[in-house]
Amino acid sequence: MPISTAEVATERPDRYVKQLVSHLGQRATAEVGADGRGVIALERGQCVLTPGPAHLGLIATAVDADALARVQDVVARHLVRFATQEELRVEWTEPADGDALELVQPVVVDYLETHCTPPDDLLTELVVRTREVAGHAAGMQIAHDEGALLSMLVRLAGARTALELGVFTGYSSLCVARALPADGRLLACDVSEEWTSVAREYWQRAGVADRIDLRIGPALDTLRALPNEPAFDFAFVDADKDNYPAYYEEVVPRLTSGGLVVLDNVFRGGRTFDPAFRDEAVTAIRRVNELVRDDERVESVMLPVRDGVTLARKR
Ligand SMILES: C[S@@+](CC[C@H](N)C(=O)[O-])C[C@H]1O[C@@H](n2cnc3c(N)ncnc32)[C@H](O)[C@@H]1O
């Protein structure tokens, strides 16, 4: 249960951040950024300190419950001690696992989905069909509001050529292909003949099959076989998570200037934020999130859309 937060009412949040960082920095790694945000890293956990209007926000994360309790104790004890002119109350939230966090409240999810351009009959039918043929795996399909976002981004970017890694039964590829001009092209990659046979049927019915070139095989092989030159205006990455850093590195050189790469599932259902999760997929997602942030070839933003979506635009 390695995530817990607290919001401490105080008129002196910046001062406490400096005091805590300066004091705890003597035996831990601690720093304050130019924006006033502090980070105190203990051996098996850390606390982020975010000064706000009339409060200090605390975000404690750790590899396990014991380490979390230690982070909470060290920070709260010192904070209360430094507050000589006021009485501070540090009330931590119940510790939670990253994958148990409610990233967006269900009522908000439903509202978002029903307050964007509605899906047409074909997309609606594809959702039902995917549930029938894929059962539990239907959860891999992107939701309608994310599809609407993809269509809008393709149009805003004025994309003519697009790339998709992870087709499944075709929802996102339909949203991308339909937003391309009539002479546009989508190179779509997946390993599954079974799932993409459904996608093919819907591409036909949507009248976009002639714009889509489906390549069956590991997406990394398909990408590496392409000329290493800027040929794509848009890319959507939604295949196996372990390969995200490699996908990103193969996609960026193939993006045109001003081209956009969109990465799905950058929150991994909240596991990204929780140091207790160290499996290959979540480690790869953390790595790609840092890669994108530090990459001077792009400007980027991460959106809390569904399971987290990163947009990186090539300069
Ligand atoms: C999350 S789903 C994609 C969902 C899809 N974007 C949609 O809107 O319905 C992931 C897809 O990636 C495919 N996949 C898994 N590993 C892959 C790989 N190494 N190369 C290409 N595709 C892969 C799976 O077959 C699956 O169809």
PDBQT file of the ligand as one rigid body, heavy atoms in Angstrom, charges set to zero:
ROOT
HETATM    1  C1  LIG A 401      -4.276  -2.450 -26.427  1.00  0.00    +0.000 C 
HETATM    2  S1  LIG A 401      -4.474  -3.369 -27.883  1.00  0.00    +0.000 S 
HETATM    3  C2  LIG A 401      -4.719  -2.135 -29.093  1.00  0.00    +0.000 C 
HETATM    4  C3  LIG A 401      -6.091  -1.513 -29.016  1.00  0.00    +0.000 C 
HETATM    5  C4  LIG A 401      -6.459  -0.708 -30.232  1.00  0.00    +0.000 C 
HETATM    6  N1  LIG A 401      -5.595   0.454 -30.364  1.00  0.00    +0.000 N 
HETATM    7  C5  LIG A 401      -7.916  -0.303 -30.218  1.00  0.00    +0.000 C 
HETATM    8  O1  LIG A 401      -8.212   0.881 -30.291  1.00  0.00    +0.000 OA
HETATM    9  O2  LIG A 401      -8.770  -1.184 -30.102  1.00  0.00    +0.000 OA
HETATM   10  C6  LIG A 401      -2.858  -3.974 -28.160  1.00  0.00    +0.000 C 
HETATM   11  C7  LIG A 401      -2.644  -4.696 -29.460  1.00  0.00    +0.000 C 
HETATM   12  O3  LIG A 401      -1.237  -4.837 -29.635  1.00  0.00    +0.000 OA
HETATM   13  C8  LIG A 401      -0.978  -6.061 -30.260  1.00  0.00    +0.000 C 
HETATM   14  N2  LIG A 401       0.418  -6.427 -29.992  1.00  0.00    +0.000 N 
HETATM   15  C9  LIG A 401       0.937  -7.037 -28.892  1.00  0.00    +0.000 A 
HETATM   16  N3  LIG A 401       2.259  -7.210 -29.032  1.00  0.00    +0.000 NA
HETATM   17  C10 LIG A 401       2.582  -6.685 -30.248  1.00  0.00    +0.000 A 
HETATM   18  C11 LIG A 401       3.797  -6.560 -30.963  1.00  0.00    +0.000 A 
HETATM   19  N4  LIG A 401       4.970  -6.990 -30.458  1.00  0.00    +0.000 N 
HETATM   20  N5  LIG A 401       3.763  -5.989 -32.171  1.00  0.00    +0.000 NA
HETATM   21  C12 LIG A 401       2.588  -5.538 -32.693  1.00  0.00    +0.000 A 
HETATM   22  N6  LIG A 401       1.425  -5.633 -32.061  1.00  0.00    +0.000 NA
HETATM   23  C13 LIG A 401       1.408  -6.192 -30.860  1.00  0.00    +0.000 A 
HETATM   24  C14 LIG A 401      -2.012  -7.020 -29.697  1.00  0.00    +0.000 C 
HETATM   25  O4  LIG A 401      -2.251  -8.084 -30.606  1.00  0.00    +0.000 OA
HETATM   26  C15 LIG A 401      -3.238  -6.094 -29.534  1.00  0.00    +0.000 C 
HETATM   27  O5  LIG A 401      -4.094  -6.228 -30.637  1.00  0.00    +0.000 OA
ENDROOT
TORSDOF 0
